[in-house]
Amino acid sequence: MDATGRGMQLRKYQPLLSHLQRRKGRPEMLSFEDIEKLIGAELPPSAVKSRSSFWSNNYRDENSHARAWSRAGYRVAYVDREDRVVRFERTH
């Protein structure tokens, strides 16, 4: 993905970053549907596949979704793909 594509992806997840920043460090449990409402789009299939690394806290350039929660000072602490929920916790 080129720099333009990465920038567009980062903007896609900007509402999630903003939401987590407003939490001021408090843990947050969100359903996949909640996240989709925040970003105004469906999560990619990789977010719901059981062996996917979508929810890893690796925020390399191509993982703009992980960069969003990382920039907000959060990490993914728990994911339940069957119940379609994710828990974000403060990194420090």
Residue, then its C-alpha position, 0 to 999 in steps of 0.5 A: m500500500d502506498a502512502t496515500g492508501r495508508g493515509m486514507q486508512l488512518r483517516k478511516y480509523q480516526p473516529l476510533l482514536s478520537h473516541l478512545q482519547r475521550r475515554k481518558g484512560r478508562p478501559e473500554m469494551l466495544s462491540f464490533e458493531d460499535i466500532e463500525k458505527l464509529i468508523g462509518a464502515e464495516l470492519p474487514p473480514s480479517a477482524v472477525k476471522s478466528r486466526s487473524s492478527f487484525w486485533s494485534n497491537n502491532y502498528r506497522d504502517e499497514n496496520s493503521h487500525a492498530r496505530a489508531w488505538s496505539r496513538a490514543g494510548y490504548r492496547v487491545a487487551y481482549v477479543d472475543r470473535e464469537d461475541r464480537v467484542v473487543r476490550f481496550e485498556r490503557t498502555h501505561 
